[in-house]
Amino acid sequence: MDLDVEDLEAAFVPADWIGKRKKYSEDLPASVIAAKNAVFSCPTSATEIVIADRNVPVLKFVEMVLPHVSSELVYGESGMWFSDDEPTSDIAVLRSRNIPPRRVLDELARKSGQAWLNGARSVSDPRYNDGGDRFPLYALALWTEMSKMIEEQRSWKRSIEWLAKQREKCQDDLTKEIIDKYGPDSEKAKERSLRQQLIRKFHLALKEEQDTATGTGLERAARWRASAPGGSESKTAEKAALAGNAANAALAATAIENFFDAAAKRKTIFTKAGVPSLPEVIAARVTPLRPISIGDFGVIYTSRGLMGGGKYGKHEPVTESSNISALSKISVQVYEHGHGAQFRSIPTATAVVQTKQFAHIQPYQFICLLSGSPKTIPSGVELRLEDANRFKLLLRGSAKFEVAKKLFRKRGKKSADGAGEDSGEEGDE
């Protein structure tokens, strides 16, 4: 979707689009696409009512009573599923009803944009009550999510049944040992799901990193409490003066000098690379008045390009920083861009195991903070219009950020521009 900046910044006015016989396509202005995605995205409160918890142990998940998929052969035209009436029905009843088959849901998803532009405000279900129910438009998202859960449950059941059969007929001790250790009846499987195991491993790694961090407590405090360029240094200076230890204070002073150098290097390299939105990128929108802290969301640059990042691990050694360059590493959960303003919480890199992805990134890979927390949707998050526009502009400059990354990774004697001379070695990714 190639849009002009003017299109991105235009506000959505329903009266200009709804019921005006306009044709829906992905080439419409970003504000229109975002408005459509908003009405079809399920709020967290509704998801918790209808969707079962995915994070339960596998053995409990396979025992859950989930809705069945309808077996009717005829479901009527897609227009029968949309209504111009306001939603009036309780979505909680969807938990006890059969859901439409996936082919029907896919067809409704394809027609949803046009139905919305035509004036649809609710979803009807012609299979029940003569089509008299009126559910919110995001009922389609709920059905789709439940359909995925049903498929996952079937897959897990087949896997467990296969393991049980293998255990019964296994002859060698090694096979039996593996099944006993990792099979569905193992103690580990009873305690937590695969997803929880992976996340726990990540948090454990963070904890170990925190316990063995280099430097004294004051040095680490100075590293992350330093202000951004132009900000106040009073808090850091006061801590150094009160330390009562000359060596400790000297280390802190050296640390402060180093991350001011890092801030200058960040500015020099991003300027040299010609990245978009330079005023925001230089300090990543991090200031003493708006520090970066646990739970924030931002745009990051990885080996897969620009992505969303947020929800720092609970064992992150520091809680906030007023200078992005003062941080040594930043631990983030990665959200992959899907379409429009939506980002997936399960990116392609970890989709095979259906788990979230975390990354331990350098400060220069954190491009900028978002203006606010995005909206939670079943597949991940959806950015506010302002942040969606910001990401779109940054995305157009992906090649520039790749240039900047190569400059940051150079090692060797500093050159006059502060970017460093290439010594043929690369820094940490």
N, C-alpha and C positions, 0 to 999 in steps of 0.2 A: 504494500500500500504506500504509494508515493504521494505525499501531501505537501502543500505549501504551508509555510509557517502561519500565514493568515488563517488557513483552514483549521490548524491545530488550536489556535487561540480563540476561534469563534465560539461563542456560548450557544448551547442548544436551546432553542425556543420551540416547545411542543407545537404551538399553534402554526408554526411554519412548516411542520413536517407531518404530523399525525393527521390522517384522514384527508390528505391533499393529493391522493392518487400518485404518489411518488414511488419509484421502483427501488427496492432495497438492494444494495450491493456492498461489498467490502471497500469500494472506492469512495464511499460517502465520507464527508468530513469526520475527523476523529471525534468531535463532540457528539455527533449522532451515533456513531458506533459505541461510544462509551455509555450513552444514555440507554441504548438498547441492551447492552451487556448488563447494566445495572438492574434493570427490571427482571431479567431472566436469571440473575445470580441469586443464589439462596443465602439468606442471612444465617449467621451462626445459631441463633435461637431456634429457627425452624429446623435446621439440620440436627440439632440435639434432640428435638422432639421426635423426628421421623427416622433418622439414620442411627443404626446401632454403632456402638463404639468400636472403631477399628483396632484399637491398641490393646485389646484384651488378649490373653494367651491363646494360642492356636486351638487348644483343646476346648476352650470355652467358646471360641468363635464358631467352630464347626457344630456345636450343640445349639447355637442360637436358632430361634424360630424366625425365619425371614419370610417375606411374602413370596408367593409363587408367581411365575410368569404366565400370563393368560395364554390359553391354547386356542382361542377363537381364530377362525380363518379369515373373517371379514371384519374390518374395523371402521369402515366408512371413509369418506374423504377427509383430508387433513383439516379442511375448513370446519368440520363438525367439532373439532377439539378446541377451537378458539371462540371466545365470546367477547362482545363489546361491553358486557355488564361488568360492574365492579365485583371483585372477589368477595364472597360471603361465607364460603364453606370452611370448616375447620380442617386444616391440613393433617391433623393427628389421625384422621380416619384413613389416610393413605397407608399407614403402617399395617393395617389389617386387610387391605385390599390387594388383589392380584395386580401386578404391574403390566403395562403393555410390553410386548416383545421388543427386542432391540431394533429390529428393522422399522417398526412403527415410530419408536423414539427418534431414530436417526432421521426419518422423513419429517417428523414434526420440527426437529431442530433446524433442518434445511428451510422449512417454511416459516419459522418463527419470526425472522426479521421482517418479512413482508407482511405477515399477519399483524405485527406490532405497528408498522407504519399505516396499515389499513384501519387501525383503531382498536385492536384487540387489547383488552385489559385483564382478562382472566382465561383460565383453562377449564374446559368442560370435559367430562368423562362420559361419553355416550354409552359405556358399558353398564353404568349404574344409574338408577333413579331417572331413567329416560333422559339422561344428559342434563338433568336439572342442577347438578352441583356446579359451583363456581369457585375454583381454586386460584390462588395467585399464579402469575405466569412462571414463577420459579418452581412450580410443581414439576415442570419438565426436568429441571436439574435434579430434583429429589428422586424422580423415577430413574433417571440415568444412573445416579449414584447407587441406588438400591440394586439396579441391574448388574452393576459391576461387582457389588458385594456378593450377590447370588452366585455369579460366575467364580469369584474367588473362593467362596465356601465350597462349591462343588470341586474345585481343583484341589483344595486342601483335603477334602474327604477322600478323593481318589488317591492322593499321596499317602495318607495315613493307612488306607486299606492295603495299598501296595506294600508298605513297610511291614504291616502286620503279616502279610502272606510270606514275605521274604524271611521274616524272623522265624516263622513256623517251619520253613523248609531249609533254612541255612544249615550247612554241614560243618563249615570250618569255624574255628573260634574267632578269627579276626573279623569276619562278617558279623557275627553275633555281637562282638564287642562294640563295633561301630554302631550298630542299630540300638544297642542298649544305651550307648552314650549320647547319641544324637537323635534317636527316634522319638515318637510322640509320647512314649511312656517314660522318658528320661526325666530326671529331677529338674534339669535346666528348662526343659520344655514346659513343665508344669508351672515353673516360677514366672516365666516371662516369654513374650513372643519374640520372633526373630528381629523385628523392628526395634523392640525395646532393648534387645541385646546389643545391637549396633550403636544405638544412641548412648547406652550406658558405657560402652567401650570408648566412645568419643569423649564423654565427660570425664572418664577415668584418666584419659591421656591429658586432658586439660589440667586435672588436679595434680598429676605428676609434674607437669610443666611448672605449675605454680609453686609446688613445694621445693623444686630444685632451681628456681630462678636465680640468675646471676646477679650479684651485688647485694648491698645491704638494704634494709628496709627503707631507709631514707632515700637511697639512690633510686630505688624502684618508685617510691612516691614522687620524687622530683621528676622522674621520667614521664609520668602520666599526668601530673598536675600542672605541667608547664602550660602557659597560655599561648594562644595562637599569635601570629605576628601582629604587633600593635596592641596586644591585650595587656592585662595587668599581671605583674610578676610578684605581687605582694605576698600571696599565699606561699609560694615556693621559697621566696627569700626569707620569710619569717620562719619557716620550718628549718632552714639551714642554720639560721642564727641561733635557734633554740636547741640545736643538737648537742652542743657541748663536746663535740668530737671533731678535731681539726681535719682528720683524714676523711671522716664521713662527710663533712661539709664540703671539702675539696672535691670529692667524688660527685656530690650533688651539683656543684657549680660546673664541673666539667660536663656532666650530663645535660645540664641546661644549655650550655654553649653548643653541644653536639646537635641537639634537636632544633635549635634555631638555625644551624647550618643545614639541617635536613629540610626545614621549611623553605629556606632560600633555594636549595637545590630543586625542590618540588616545583617552585614557581618558575625557575629558569628552564627546566626541562619541558614542562607542559607548555610554556610560552614558545620555546624553540620548536616543539612538535606541532604547534598550531592547533591544539585541540579546541573543540567548540565549547561555548559557555565558559570561557577562561576565568572570568571573575569568580564564578562559583567553584570551579575545579581547583583553583590555587590553594584554597584552605578547606576544600570539601564542604563548605558552608558550616564549618565548625568554628565557633568563636567562644570567648568567655561567657557571653550571654546565651549562647546556644551550644553547650558542650555535647559531644557524642557520648552516649551512655548505653547501658545494657537495655535491650528492647527496641533500640532505634532501627529504622530501615534506611537503606541507601542503595546507590548504584555501585557495583563493583566490576572490575575487569579481571577476567580469568583467561585460561588458555582457550576457553570456548567463546570468548568475547564478552560483551557487556551483559551483565545479569543483575538480578536483584539480590540484596543480602540483608539479613536482619536477624533479630532474636538471638543475641549472643548467648553462648553457653553459660549455664549457671555457675560454673567454676572459673569463669574469666577472672584473672588476677586483679583487674581494676574495674571500677564501676563507672567511671566517666573520665573524659579528658577534654580540655579546652583547646587542644592543639593536635590535629590529626597526625602531624609528623613526630609528635612526642611518643607515640605508641611504637612498640617494637614489632608486634604482630597483632592481628585482629582476627578473632574467631567468629565466623558467621555461619548462619544457615543459608544455603544457596537456593534461590528461586529462579527458575528458567522462564524466559519470556515465551509466552504462548502466542497469543494474538491480541491486538488492540492494547488494552491496559491490563490484561490478565497475565499472571505469572504462576507457573506450576510449582507446588511444593515438593513434588517428586520429579526431579529433572531426568533427562535422558540417561545420564551417566549411572544412575542408580535405579532406573525403572525396572530392570530385570529382577530385582529383589524387593521392589515396591517399598522403598524406604527413602527417607529424606537424606539430603547431602549436606555435609558441613565442609568448611574450608578454613585454613589457617593462612591468611593473606598478609602481604606487606602493606604498610600504610599507603604507598603510592597506588596500590590496586583499588583502594577505596576512593571512588571518584567524587561522590558527594552525598550528603544526607538528603532524604526526601523531606518535603514540607510537613508531612504528617503520616500517621500510621495508615496503611492501606486497609481496604475492606476485606474481611475474610470471606472467601467463597469455598464451595466444596473442593475444588481442584487446587486451591492455594490462596492467592490474594489478588485484589484488583486495585490498581493505583487510582488516586484522585486525579481529576482532569489535569490539574496543574502539574502533578508529577508525571503523568502519562506524556504530556507535551514535553517535559524536561527530558524524559528518557528517549523520546523520539528524536530530539535534536542531538543528544549525545550519541545515539545509535548511528546517525549519519556520519559521525566522525570516528567510527571504529578503527579505520586505517591509521588515523592520527594517534590514537591511544596505543596502537601496536608499535608505532615509531617511538612513543614515549617510553613504553616498556623496555624496548631494547636499549635506550639511553640510560634508564635507571639501572639496568643489569650490567652495564660496563664497569670494569674495575681498573684501577691504575692511578697514575698521578693526575691530580686535579688540573683541569685546563682553566683558562681565563673565564670561560662562561659558566664554570661550576658543574658542568655535566660530566667531566672526567674523560680521560683518554682511554681508548680501547686497548686492553692488554691481552685480548684474546680469550679472556675468561669471563664466565657469566656468573652473576650473583644468584642468590637463592630465589626460586620462583615463589 
